[in-house]
């Protein structure tokens, strides 16, 4: 195994890691757009709502298991940086087993999970039936989806984001082609969209396992059942994943609360907020490339105890994230109205969106610090501190909104979101010296 810390840490290397992730993330919205376009050609208009609600159910369900990707990256990056083949092999097998167990549980609990989701998401009877048809098929993708999270985390942790990008491309392109074939070609309707998604995810995960065959083969060769199920190691893995899960729930609640509060200002403002938050999501997708690069570079440097490399990893990834955030701000500033017109031509919605656009223009520069710090804390394994920082940030965010919304209305809602991003960064900065100080003294020599 080649030690990643022997490679020169340059601007080019940062881009080699961040670039594929940025391209991969940009491709994600394409699938949703194609799904909508395909079902939009079906004779029943309720099909669009059925697929939209079904996709929403699985977005929330699978996002909750995002810890499998993030936690895996941190553990793999530290073992990879320390050149510890045994730890890397054991971690690889543990996270694959964890993904399969969770995926199997989702399939077994499919019916009650779908019924609960339909109960919470009130809609017309026709839309609910189509959503149920979609979800009943899509639920079978759970093991593949969660294994894809793990495989992606392994590739990022081992500084091979090009393979993570390749998997995402295979997933998205096959999904699009199968969508067109099953729905427009064979006339399978809503179920065809779900079948296309399931098949594309199993295709992608199959390719993922093929790409990982060398590492899996080495892991099996080094396999020791007592060591694999060592209580302390399993506890550390579950604890880290639990911390990230709680952090993700808090983040999900913060954005859901934003949407719920925006709904109080009328349909036009609600629609405008949804479009503006979509722009924020797109910028986050792009900037996440550098956060993922930080996870890999910082994690491997931390695992090897290379303090100077650790600090340079933090500096270079954050520098480029800052530069790209400025470019995104300028893009929204110069072309904001044109971009909004792509999303809507409804005068009232467009007018509302233009009023609040300035807040979205500045959000990338406010958000980038928390994104990067998340990457640093995931890479180094300080998930408890990241969890605590997120809980504190959520409480401050809710408190701030209780004053800002009555005083400034929807403007106050966006101000609160900016405060949330800055407080996330500030609370993580509070713990950052602890991360640096924790590096073992005996490993500080370069």
C-alpha positions as CSV (number, residue, x, y, z in Angstrom):
1,X,0.0,0.0,0.0
2,X,1.5,3.3,-1.1
3,X,1.6,5.9,1.7
4,X,-0.3,9.0,0.6
5,X,1.8,11.2,2.8
6,X,4.8,10.5,0.5
7,X,3.2,12.4,-2.3
8,X,3.8,16.1,-2.5
9,X,0.8,18.1,-1.3
10,X,0.2,20.7,-4.0
11,X,-2.6,22.8,-5.4
12,X,-2.9,20.3,-8.2
13,X,-3.3,17.4,-5.8
14,X,-6.1,19.2,-4.0
15,X,-7.9,19.7,-7.3
16,X,-7.3,16.1,-8.3
17,X,-9.3,15.1,-5.2
18,X,-11.9,17.9,-5.2
19,X,-12.5,18.1,-9.0
20,X,-14.1,14.6,-9.5
21,X,-16.3,15.1,-6.4
22,X,-17.5,18.5,-7.7
23,X,-18.3,16.9,-11.1
24,X,-20.0,14.0,-9.5
25,X,-22.2,16.2,-7.3
26,X,-23.2,18.4,-10.2
27,X,-24.5,15.3,-12.0
28,X,-26.8,14.4,-9.2
29,X,-29.7,16.9,-10.0
30,X,-29.8,15.5,-13.6
31,X,-31.5,12.3,-12.5
32,X,-34.3,14.0,-10.6
33,X,-34.8,16.3,-13.6
34,X,-35.0,13.3,-16.0
35,X,-37.4,11.5,-13.7
36,X,-39.7,14.5,-13.7
37,X,-39.5,15.0,-17.4
38,X,-40.2,11.3,-18.1
39,X,-43.2,11.0,-15.9
40,X,-44.4,14.4,-17.2
41,X,-45.1,12.6,-20.5
42,X,-47.4,10.1,-18.9
43,X,-51.2,10.7,-19.4
44,X,-52.0,11.0,-15.7
45,X,-50.7,14.2,-14.1
46,X,-50.7,12.5,-10.7
47,X,-47.6,10.5,-11.8
48,X,-45.4,13.5,-11.3
49,X,-46.6,13.9,-7.7
50,X,-46.3,10.2,-7.0
51,X,-42.6,10.1,-8.1
52,X,-41.8,13.4,-6.4
53,X,-43.2,12.2,-3.1
54,X,-41.6,8.8,-3.4
55,X,-38.2,10.3,-4.2
56,X,-38.7,12.6,-1.2
57,X,-39.3,9.7,1.1
58,X,-36.1,7.9,0.1
59,X,-34.1,11.1,0.1
60,X,-34.9,11.6,3.8
61,X,-34.5,7.9,4.6
62,X,-31.1,7.5,2.9
63,X,-29.8,10.9,4.0
64,X,-30.2,9.7,7.5
65,X,-27.7,6.9,6.7
66,X,-25.2,9.4,5.3
67,X,-23.0,8.6,8.3
68,X,-22.0,5.4,6.4
69,X,-20.2,7.5,3.8
70,X,-18.8,10.1,6.2
71,X,-17.8,7.8,9.0
72,X,-16.2,5.4,6.5
73,X,-14.1,8.1,4.9
74,X,-12.6,9.2,8.3
75,X,-11.7,5.7,9.5
76,X,-10.3,4.7,6.1
77,X,-8.3,7.9,5.6
78,X,-6.6,7.6,9.0
79,X,-5.7,3.9,8.5
80,X,-4.5,4.7,4.9
81,X,-2.4,7.6,6.2
82,X,-0.9,5.5,8.9
83,X,-0.1,2.8,6.4
84,X,-1.9,0.3,8.7
85,X,-3.1,-2.4,6.3
86,X,-4.8,-4.4,9.1
87,X,-6.9,-1.5,10.3
88,X,-7.8,-0.6,6.8
89,X,-8.9,-4.2,6.0
90,X,-10.9,-4.6,9.2
91,X,-12.6,-1.2,8.7
92,X,-13.5,-2.1,5.1
93,X,-15.1,-5.4,6.1
94,X,-16.9,-3.9,9.1
95,X,-18.5,-1.0,7.1
96,X,-19.6,-3.3,4.3
97,X,-21.3,-5.7,6.8
98,X,-22.9,-2.7,8.6
99,X,-24.3,-1.4,5.3
100,X,-25.7,-4.8,4.4
101,X,-27.3,-5.2,7.9
102,X,-28.9,-1.7,7.7
103,X,-30.0,-2.3,4.1
104,X,-31.6,-5.6,5.0
105,X,-33.4,-4.1,7.9
106,X,-34.9,-1.3,5.7
107,X,-36.1,-4.0,3.2
108,X,-37.7,-6.0,6.0
109,X,-39.4,-2.9,7.5
110,X,-40.4,-1.6,4.1
111,X,-44.1,-1.8,4.5
112,X,-44.5,0.0,7.9
113,X,-41.9,2.6,6.8
114,X,-43.8,3.3,3.6
115,X,-47.1,3.5,5.5
116,X,-45.7,5.9,8.0
117,X,-44.2,8.1,5.3
118,X,-47.6,8.2,3.5
119,X,-49.3,9.1,6.8
120,X,-47.0,12.0,7.4
121,X,-47.0,13.2,3.7
122,X,-50.7,14.0,3.1
123,X,-51.8,14.0,-0.5
124,X,-54.6,12.9,-2.7
125,X,-55.6,9.3,-2.8
126,X,-54.4,8.9,-6.4
127,X,-51.0,10.4,-5.7
128,X,-50.6,8.3,-2.5
129,X,-51.3,5.1,-4.4
130,X,-48.7,5.9,-7.0
131,X,-46.3,6.9,-4.3
132,X,-46.9,3.5,-2.6
133,X,-46.3,1.7,-6.0
134,X,-43.0,3.6,-6.5
135,X,-41.8,3.0,-2.9
136,X,-42.7,-0.7,-2.8
137,X,-40.3,-1.2,-5.7
138,X,-37.6,1.3,-4.7
139,X,-37.3,-0.1,-1.1
140,X,-35.4,-3.1,-2.6
141,X,-32.5,-0.8,-3.5
142,X,-31.6,-0.2,0.2
143,X,-28.7,-2.6,0.4
144,X,-27.2,-1.4,-2.8
145,X,-27.6,2.3,-1.8
146,X,-26.0,1.9,1.5
147,X,-23.1,-0.2,0.1
148,X,-22.6,2.6,-2.4
149,X,-22.3,5.1,0.5
150,X,-19.6,2.8,2.0
151,X,-17.7,2.2,-1.3
152,X,-17.7,6.0,-2.0
153,X,-16.4,6.7,1.5
154,X,-13.6,4.1,1.0
155,X,-12.5,5.6,-2.3
156,X,-12.5,9.2,-0.9
157,X,-10.6,8.0,2.2
158,X,-8.0,6.3,-0.1
159,X,-7.6,9.5,-2.1
160,X,-9.2,7.9,-5.2
161,X,-12.1,10.3,-5.9
162,X,-11.9,9.5,-9.6
163,X,-13.3,6.1,-8.9
164,X,-16.1,7.7,-6.8
165,X,-16.8,10.0,-9.7
166,X,-16.9,7.0,-12.1
167,X,-19.4,5.2,-9.9
168,X,-21.7,8.3,-9.7
169,X,-21.6,8.6,-13.5
170,X,-22.4,4.9,-14.0
171,X,-25.3,5.3,-11.5
172,X,-26.7,8.4,-13.1
173,X,-26.3,7.6,-16.8
174,X,-27.7,4.1,-16.4
175,X,-30.6,5.5,-14.4
176,X,-31.4,8.0,-17.1
177,X,-31.2,5.4,-19.9
178,X,-33.3,2.9,-18.0
179,X,-35.9,5.6,-17.1
180,X,-36.3,6.3,-20.8
181,X,-36.5,2.6,-21.7
182,X,-38.9,1.4,-19.0
183,X,-41.3,4.4,-19.0
184,X,-41.3,5.8,-22.5
185,X,-40.3,2.6,-24.3
186,X,-42.1,-0.2,-22.4
187,X,-44.8,2.0,-20.8
188,X,-44.2,0.8,-17.2
189,X,-45.3,4.1,-15.7
190,X,-44.3,5.1,-12.1
191,X,-43.1,1.6,-11.3
192,X,-40.7,1.8,-14.3
193,X,-39.0,4.8,-12.7
194,X,-38.5,2.9,-9.5
195,X,-37.3,-0.2,-11.3
196,X,-34.8,1.9,-13.3
197,X,-33.4,3.4,-10.0
198,X,-33.1,0.0,-8.4
199,X,-31.3,-1.6,-11.3
200,X,-28.9,1.3,-11.8
201,X,-28.0,1.2,-8.1
202,X,-27.3,-2.5,-8.2
203,X,-25.3,-2.0,-11.4
204,X,-23.2,0.8,-9.8
205,X,-22.6,-1.2,-6.6
206,X,-21.5,-4.2,-8.6
207,X,-19.0,-2.1,-10.4
208,X,-17.9,-0.6,-7.1
209,X,-17.2,-4.1,-5.6
210,X,-15.2,-4.9,-8.8
211,X,-13.1,-1.8,-8.4
212,X,-12.5,-2.7,-4.8
213,X,-11.7,-6.3,-5.5
214,X,-8.0,-5.9,-4.6
215,X,-8.7,-4.3,-1.3
216,X,-11.5,-6.8,-0.4
217,X,-9.2,-9.7,-1.4
218,X,-6.4,-8.3,0.9
219,X,-9.0,-7.8,3.7
220,X,-10.2,-11.4,3.4
221,X,-6.6,-12.6,3.5
222,X,-6.0,-10.6,6.7
223,X,-9.3,-11.6,8.2
224,X,-9.4,-12.5,11.9
225,X,-12.9,-13.0,13.2
226,X,-12.0,-12.1,16.8
227,X,-10.3,-8.9,15.7
228,X,-13.1,-8.1,13.3
229,X,-15.6,-8.2,16.0
230,X,-13.4,-6.7,18.7
231,X,-15.7,-4.8,21.0
232,X,-13.7,-1.7,21.3
233,X,-13.3,-1.3,17.5
234,X,-17.0,-1.9,16.9
235,X,-18.0,0.5,19.6
236,X,-15.7,3.2,18.1
237,X,-17.3,2.7,14.7
238,X,-20.9,2.7,16.0
239,X,-20.2,5.7,18.2
240,X,-18.8,7.8,15.4
241,X,-21.7,6.8,13.1
242,X,-24.2,7.6,15.9
243,X,-22.6,11.1,16.4
244,X,-22.8,11.8,12.6
245,X,-26.4,10.5,12.5
246,X,-27.5,12.9,15.3
247,X,-25.6,15.8,13.6
248,X,-27.4,15.0,10.3
249,X,-30.8,14.9,12.0
250,X,-30.2,18.4,13.5
251,X,-29.1,19.7,10.1
252,X,-32.2,18.2,8.4
253,X,-34.5,19.7,11.1
254,X,-32.9,23.1,10.6
255,X,-33.7,23.2,6.9
256,X,-37.1,21.7,7.4
257,X,-37.9,24.4,10.0
258,X,-36.7,27.0,7.5
259,X,-39.2,25.7,5.0
260,X,-42.0,25.5,7.5
261,X,-41.5,29.0,8.7
262,X,-41.3,30.3,5.1
263,X,-44.7,28.7,4.4
264,X,-46.3,31.2,6.8
265,X,-45.5,34.1,4.4
266,X,-47.7,32.8,1.6
267,X,-47.4,30.6,-1.5
268,X,-45.3,33.0,-3.6
269,X,-42.7,33.4,-0.8
270,X,-42.7,29.7,-0.1
271,X,-42.1,28.9,-3.8
272,X,-39.4,31.7,-4.0
273,X,-37.7,30.3,-0.9
274,X,-37.7,26.8,-2.4
275,X,-36.0,28.1,-5.6
276,X,-33.4,30.1,-3.6
277,X,-32.6,27.2,-1.4
278,X,-32.1,25.1,-4.5
279,X,-29.4,27.6,-5.5
280,X,-27.9,27.2,-2.1
281,X,-27.9,23.4,-2.5
282,X,-26.2,23.7,-5.9
283,X,-23.4,25.8,-4.4
284,X,-23.1,23.4,-1.5
285,X,-22.8,20.5,-4.0
286,X,-19.9,22.3,-5.6
287,X,-18.1,23.4,-2.4
288,X,-18.5,19.9,-0.9
289,X,-15.7,18.8,-3.3
290,X,-13.2,20.6,-1.1
291,X,-14.7,19.4,2.1
292,X,-14.3,15.8,0.8
293,X,-10.7,16.6,-0.2
294,X,-10.2,17.8,3.4
295,X,-11.6,14.6,4.8
296,X,-9.1,12.6,2.8
297,X,-6.0,14.7,3.1
298,X,-6.5,15.8,6.7
299,X,-7.5,12.4,7.8
300,X,-4.5,10.6,6.3
301,X,-2.1,13.3,7.6
302,X,-3.7,13.0,11.1
303,X,-3.5,9.2,10.9
304,X,0.2,9.4,10.2
305,X,0.8,12.1,12.8
306,X,2.2,14.6,10.2
307,X,1.3,17.9,11.8
308,X,2.8,20.2,9.1
309,X,1.1,18.2,6.4
310,X,-2.1,18.3,8.4
311,X,-2.0,22.1,8.6
312,X,-1.1,22.4,4.9
313,X,-4.0,20.2,4.0
314,X,-6.3,22.4,6.0
315,X,-4.8,25.6,4.4
316,X,-4.9,24.4,0.7
317,X,-8.4,22.9,0.8
318,X,-9.9,25.9,2.6
319,X,-8.1,28.4,0.3
320,X,-9.6,26.9,-2.8
321,X,-13.0,26.4,-1.2
322,X,-12.9,30.1,-0.4
323,X,-11.9,31.1,-3.9
324,X,-14.7,29.0,-5.4
325,X,-17.3,30.4,-3.0
326,X,-16.3,33.9,-4.1
327,X,-16.8,32.8,-7.7
328,X,-20.3,31.4,-6.9
329,X,-21.2,34.6,-5.1
330,X,-20.2,36.6,-8.2
331,X,-22.1,34.2,-10.5
332,X,-25.3,34.6,-8.5
333,X,-24.8,38.4,-8.3
334,X,-24.2,38.9,-12.1
335,X,-26.7,36.3,-13.4
336,X,-29.1,35.8,-10.5
337,X,-32.2,37.0,-12.3
338,X,-31.4,34.9,-15.4
339,X,-30.9,31.8,-13.3
340,X,-34.2,32.4,-11.4
341,X,-36.0,32.6,-14.7
342,X,-34.9,29.1,-15.5
343,X,-36.8,27.9,-12.5
344,X,-40.0,29.9,-12.8
345,X,-41.8,32.3,-15.1
346,X,-44.5,33.1,-12.5
347,X,-44.4,36.9,-11.9
348,X,-45.2,36.8,-8.2
349,X,-42.7,34.1,-7.4
350,X,-40.0,35.7,-9.5
351,X,-40.6,39.1,-7.8
352,X,-40.4,37.5,-4.4
353,X,-37.2,35.6,-5.3
354,X,-35.5,38.7,-6.5
355,X,-36.3,40.5,-3.2
356,X,-34.5,37.8,-1.2
357,X,-31.8,36.9,-3.8
358,X,-29.1,39.1,-2.1
359,X,-29.1,36.7,0.9
360,X,-28.4,33.7,-1.4
361,X,-25.6,35.7,-3.0
362,X,-23.7,36.0,0.3
363,X,-24.6,32.5,1.7
364,X,-21.7,30.6,-0.1
365,X,-19.1,32.8,1.6
366,X,-20.9,32.4,5.0
367,X,-21.3,28.6,4.6
368,X,-17.9,27.6,3.3
369,X,-16.2,27.7,6.8
370,X,-18.6,25.2,8.3
371,X,-18.4,22.9,5.3
372,X,-14.6,22.8,5.5
373,X,-14.5,22.3,9.3
374,X,-17.0,19.4,8.9
375,X,-14.6,17.8,6.5
376,X,-11.7,18.3,9.0
377,X,-13.6,16.8,11.9
378,X,-14.9,13.9,9.9
379,X,-11.4,13.1,8.6
380,X,-9.8,13.2,12.1
381,X,-12.7,11.3,13.8
382,X,-13.8,14.1,16.2
383,X,-17.4,13.2,15.6
384,X,-18.6,13.8,19.1
385,X,-17.3,17.4,19.0
386,X,-19.0,17.9,15.6
387,X,-22.2,16.5,17.0
388,X,-22.1,18.8,20.0
389,X,-21.3,21.8,17.8
390,X,-24.3,21.1,15.6
391,X,-26.7,20.7,18.6
392,X,-25.5,24.1,20.0
393,X,-25.7,25.7,16.6
394,X,-29.3,24.4,16.1
395,X,-30.4,25.8,19.5
396,X,-28.8,29.2,18.7
397,X,-30.4,29.2,15.3
398,X,-33.9,28.5,16.7
399,X,-33.4,31.2,19.3
400,X,-32.2,33.7,16.8
401,X,-35.2,33.0,14.5
402,X,-37.6,33.6,17.4
403,X,-36.4,37.2,17.4
404,X,-35.5,37.7,13.7
405,X,-38.7,36.5,12.1
406,X,-41.1,38.8,14.0
407,X,-38.7,41.7,13.4
408,X,-37.8,41.2,9.7
409,X,-40.2,38.6,8.3
410,X,-38.8,36.4,5.5
411,X,-35.6,38.5,5.5
412,X,-35.2,37.5,9.2
413,X,-35.5,33.8,8.1
414,X,-32.5,34.2,5.7
415,X,-30.5,36.2,8.3
416,X,-31.1,33.3,10.7
417,X,-29.8,30.9,8.1
418,X,-26.6,32.9,7.7
419,X,-26.3,33.0,11.5
420,X,-26.7,29.3,11.6
421,X,-23.9,28.8,9.1
422,X,-21.5,31.1,11.0
423,X,-22.4,29.6,14.4
424,X,-21.7,26.2,13.0
425,X,-18.2,27.4,12.0
426,X,-17.6,29.2,15.3
427,X,-18.6,26.2,17.5
428,X,-16.3,23.9,15.5
429,X,-13.5,26.5,15.7
430,X,-13.9,26.2,19.5
431,X,-12.9,22.5,19.3
432,X,-10.3,22.9,16.5
433,X,-7.2,23.4,18.9
434,X,-8.2,20.2,20.6
435,X,-8.0,18.3,17.2
436,X,-4.4,19.6,16.5
437,X,-3.2,19.1,20.1
438,X,-4.4,15.4,20.0
439,X,-1.8,14.3,17.5
440,X,0.7,12.0,19.2
441,X,4.0,13.6,20.0
442,X,6.0,10.6,18.9
443,X,4.7,11.0,15.4
444,X,5.3,14.7,14.9
445,X,8.7,14.3,13.1
446,X,8.4,14.5,9.3
